[in-house]
Amino acid sequence: MTSDDVIRAMNYLIWSNEHRAWWRPKAQGYTDSHERAGRYTREEAVAHSRVRDQHSGEPLPELPIREDDLTAITVAETSFLREDGK
């Protein structure tokens, strides 16, 4: 696998329902900007999403989201991700 293949494979972001923010690169904190969010492989994103237990009736603590899917969603459709609804 070339370095370009690795970069292309790292096309997942992780949304934290707990912090209502995106995971930053290398899982070093959170950001409200998907542009500043870390990029992860599918395997990394899924593994991080399974780190903590989900409690019955509650949303998953973290969600792996493909960057291509995120960019296909309009701003209005993602307003639920922000506390201010904007």
GUZA-501669 format. One record per residue (C-alpha): x, z negated, y. Coordinates in pm, 1 decimal. Layout:
N
<zati><east>X</east><up>Z</up><north>Y</north></zati>
...
//
This chain:
86
<zati><east>0.0</east><up>0.0</up><north>0.0</north></zati>
<zati><east>140.7</east><up>100.0</up><north>338.8</north></zati>
<zati><east>115.1</east><up>-112.6</up><north>652.4</north></zati>
<zati><east>-152.0</east><up>128.3</up><north>781.4</north></zati>
<zati><east>-354.4</east><up>65.1</up><north>464.5</north></zati>
<zati><east>-326.3</east><up>-309.5</up><north>520.6</north></zati>
<zati><east>-444.0</east><up>-276.9</up><north>881.8</north></zati>
<zati><east>-740.1</east><up>-62.2</up><north>774.8</north></zati>
<zati><east>-827.4</east><up>-313.2</up><north>499.5</north></zati>
<zati><east>-841.3</east><up>-595.8</up><north>753.8</north></zati>
<zati><east>-1177.4</east><up>-500.3</up><north>892.9</north></zati>
<zati><east>-1375.5</east><up>-822.8</up><north>850.2</north></zati>
<zati><east>-1451.3</east><up>-1088.4</up><north>1109.9</north></zati>
<zati><east>-1580.8</east><up>-1435.6</up><north>1030.7</north></zati>
<zati><east>-1871.8</east><up>-1585.2</up><north>1223.9</north></zati>
<zati><east>-1899.3</east><up>-1965.9</up><north>1223.4</north></zati>
<zati><east>-2257.9</east><up>-2088.3</up><north>1236.6</north></zati>
<zati><east>-2126.8</east><up>-2441.5</up><north>1290.3</north></zati>
<zati><east>-1919.9</east><up>-2351.3</up><north>1599.5</north></zati>
<zati><east>-2132.7</east><up>-2051.8</up><north>1702.1</north></zati>
<zati><east>-1814.9</east><up>-1850.4</up><north>1749.5</north></zati>
<zati><east>-1579.9</east><up>-1607.6</up><north>1574.7</north></zati>
<zati><east>-1274.4</east><up>-1727.2</up><north>1385.0</north></zati>
<zati><east>-954.1</east><up>-1647.3</up><north>1572.7</north></zati>
<zati><east>-655.6</east><up>-1473.7</up><north>1406.1</north></zati>
<zati><east>-494.0</east><up>-1666.8</up><north>1121.8</north></zati>
<zati><east>-791.0</east><up>-1910.1</up><north>1122.8</north></zati>
<zati><east>-648.9</east><up>-2079.1</up><north>1434.3</north></zati>
<zati><east>-960.9</east><up>-2192.4</up><north>1616.7</north></zati>
<zati><east>-1262.8</east><up>-2006.5</up><north>1750.2</north></zati>
<zati><east>-1352.4</east><up>-1757.5</up><north>2021.8</north></zati>
<zati><east>-1681.8</east><up>-1633.8</up><north>2165.3</north></zati>
<zati><east>-1539.4</east><up>-1280.0</up><north>2187.3</north></zati>
<zati><east>-1542.3</east><up>-1051.8</up><north>1885.2</north></zati>
<zati><east>-1260.4</east><up>-855.8</up><north>2052.1</north></zati>
<zati><east>-1035.4</east><up>-1165.1</up><north>2029.1</north></zati>
<zati><east>-1153.0</east><up>-1259.3</up><north>1679.6</north></zati>
<zati><east>-917.7</east><up>-1244.3</up><north>1384.9</north></zati>
<zati><east>-931.3</east><up>-955.7</up><north>1140.9</north></zati>
<zati><east>-934.9</east><up>-1036.6</up><north>771.9</north></zati>
<zati><east>-948.7</east><up>-849.0</up><north>444.7</north></zati>
<zati><east>-1278.2</east><up>-870.2</up><north>257.0</north></zati>
<zati><east>-1119.6</east><up>-1105.6</up><north>6.1</north></zati>
<zati><east>-990.4</east><up>-1338.6</up><north>280.7</north></zati>
<zati><east>-1322.5</east><up>-1338.9</up><north>466.7</north></zati>
<zati><east>-1522.9</east><up>-1416.9</up><north>154.1</north></zati>
<zati><east>-1277.6</east><up>-1688.6</up><north>48.5</north></zati>
<zati><east>-1295.4</east><up>-1856.5</up><north>392.3</north></zati>
<zati><east>-1673.7</east><up>-1836.7</up><north>379.4</north></zati>
<zati><east>-1671.3</east><up>-2035.7</up><north>56.4</north></zati>
<zati><east>-1443.3</east><up>-2312.3</up><north>184.2</north></zati>
<zati><east>-1726.8</east><up>-2554.9</up><north>255.4</north></zati>
<zati><east>-2045.8</east><up>-2627.2</up><north>68.9</north></zati>
<zati><east>-2373.6</east><up>-2491.4</up><north>189.1</north></zati>
<zati><east>-2647.8</east><up>-2750.2</up><north>216.8</north></zati>
<zati><east>-2990.5</east><up>-2658.7</up><north>84.4</north></zati>
<zati><east>-3210.4</east><up>-2501.8</up><north>348.7</north></zati>
<zati><east>-2926.7</east><up>-2454.4</up><north>598.3</north></zati>
<zati><east>-2756.7</east><up>-2126.7</up><north>691.4</north></zati>
<zati><east>-2417.5</east><up>-2050.5</up><north>545.0</north></zati>
<zati><east>-2144.4</east><up>-2226.0</up><north>746.2</north></zati>
<zati><east>-1944.3</east><up>-1902.7</up><north>782.6</north></zati>
<zati><east>-2041.6</east><up>-1538.9</up><north>746.7</north></zati>
<zati><east>-1802.3</east><up>-1252.1</up><north>671.4</north></zati>
<zati><east>-1903.9</east><up>-953.1</up><north>883.0</north></zati>
<zati><east>-1760.0</east><up>-604.2</up><north>854.7</north></zati>
<zati><east>-1629.6</east><up>-485.8</up><north>1189.6</north></zati>
<zati><east>-1788.5</east><up>-142.5</up><north>1141.5</north></zati>
<zati><east>-2127.6</east><up>-311.3</up><north>1094.5</north></zati>
<zati><east>-2080.1</east><up>-531.7</up><north>1399.1</north></zati>
<zati><east>-1995.9</east><up>-240.6</up><north>1627.6</north></zati>
<zati><east>-2306.5</east><up>-56.4</up><north>1505.0</north></zati>
<zati><east>-2533.3</east><up>-338.7</up><north>1625.3</north></zati>
<zati><east>-2649.4</east><up>-337.8</up><north>1985.6</north></zati>
<zati><east>-2596.3</east><up>-626.8</up><north>2227.4</north></zati>
<zati><east>-2967.1</east><up>-710.3</up><north>2217.3</north></zati>
<zati><east>-2955.2</east><up>-742.4</up><north>1840.4</north></zati>
<zati><east>-2664.8</east><up>-990.0</up><north>1857.3</north></zati>
<zati><east>-2807.9</east><up>-1216.0</up><north>2129.3</north></zati>
<zati><east>-2899.3</east><up>-1470.3</up><north>1861.4</north></zati>
<zati><east>-2526.3</east><up>-1532.8</up><north>1811.2</north></zati>
<zati><east>-2491.4</east><up>-1681.6</up><north>2159.7</north></zati>
<zati><east>-2637.9</east><up>-2012.6</up><north>2268.6</north></zati>
<zati><east>-2748.6</east><up>-1871.2</up><north>2604.0</north></zati>
<zati><east>-2933.5</east><up>-1584.5</up><north>2431.5</north></zati>
<zati><east>-2766.5</east><up>-1322.0</up><north>2651.7</north></zati>
//
